[in-house]
Amino acid sequence: MKEQITTDKAPAAIGPYSQAIKCNGLVFVSGQLAINPQTGEVEGDIREQTKTVLANLGHILEAAGSSLDKVLKTTVFLDNIEDFAAMNEVYATFFAQTPPARAAFEVARLPKGGLVEIEAVASAE
């Protein structure tokens, strides 16, 4: 059974999608931007945006009964691949123990002028 996950601790979906879906012991978190949930604005440089994105992912995972420690796979979308090293420094602080599998790509543009977007799949068990 598919369960929609929502929390007001992270930005609301800005289109016809869910913050996350929980199904068969997994949580699929939609790509998160560095949107401040209070203002709706993307704020900060690549390091600050990466921190905000991962905090938002964490809030959504908590609402699903999971956590960043249970993330199995992430996909990172960067506005500029030159930001990879700076993003990676912050990312490493959130996944110090047994980091998840990951792919990272440069994309032409991200919504709201974001510099980074990250989606995740985590265990709900």
Residue pairs with C-beta under 8 A, 6 or more apart in sequence:
1 23
2 21
2 22
2 23
3 21
3 22
3 23
4 18
4 20
4 21
5 18
5 19
5 20
5 21
5 22
5 27
5 60
5 63
5 64
6 12
6 18
6 19
6 63
7 19
7 59
7 60
7 62
7 63
8 37
9 37
9 56
9 59
9 60
9 62
9 63
10 19
10 32
10 37
10 56
10 57
10 59
10 60
10 63
11 32
11 33
11 35
11 36
11 37
11 40
11 56
12 19
12 37
13 19
13 30
14 35
14 111
14 112
17 30
18 30
19 29
19 30
19 60
19 63
20 27
20 28
20 29
20 30
20 60
20 61
20 63
20 64
21 27
21 28
22 28
22 64
22 65
22 124
25 123
25 124
25 125
26 72
26 121
26 122
26 123
26 124
27 61
27 64
27 66
27 120
27 121
27 122
27 123
27 124
28 119
28 120
28 121
29 57
29 60
29 61
29 119
29 120
29 121
29 122
30 119
31 75
31 77
31 117
31 118
31 119
32 53
32 56
32 57
32 60
32 117
32 118
32 119
33 42
33 49
33 53
33 110
33 111
33 112
33 114
33 116
33 117
34 42
34 43
34 44
34 48
34 49
34 50
34 52
34 53
34 56
34 114
34 115
34 116
35 41
35 42
35 52
35 56
35 112
35 114
36 42
36 43
36 52
37 56
41 112
42 49
42 112
42 113
42 114
42 115
43 49
43 52
44 51
44 52
45 86
45 115
46 83
46 86
46 87
46 115
46 116
47 86
47 87
47 89
47 90
49 114
49 115
49 116
50 86
50 87
50 90
50 91
50 116
50 118
51 90
53 116
53 117
53 118
54 68
54 90
54 91
54 94
54 118
57 68
57 71
57 118
57 120
58 67
58 68
58 94
61 67
61 68
61 70
61 71
61 120
61 122
64 122
64 124
65 124
66 122
66 123
66 124
67 122
68 94
68 95
68 122
69 97
70 122
70 123
70 124
70 125
71 95
71 100
71 120
71 121
71 122
72 100
72 101
72 121
72 122
72 123
73 100
73 101
73 102
73 120
73 121
74 100
74 101
74 102
74 103
74 118
74 119
74 120
74 121
75 102
75 103
75 104
75 105
75 118
75 119
75 120
76 87
76 91
76 102
76 103
76 104
76 105
76 116
76 117
76 118
77 104
77 105
77 107
77 110
77 116
77 117
77 118
78 84
78 87
78 104
78 105
78 106
78 107
78 115
78 116
79 106
79 107
79 109
79 110
79 114
79 115
79 116
80 106
80 115
81 104
81 105
81 106
83 115
83 116
84 104
87 104
87 116
92 99
100 120
110 116
110 117
111 117
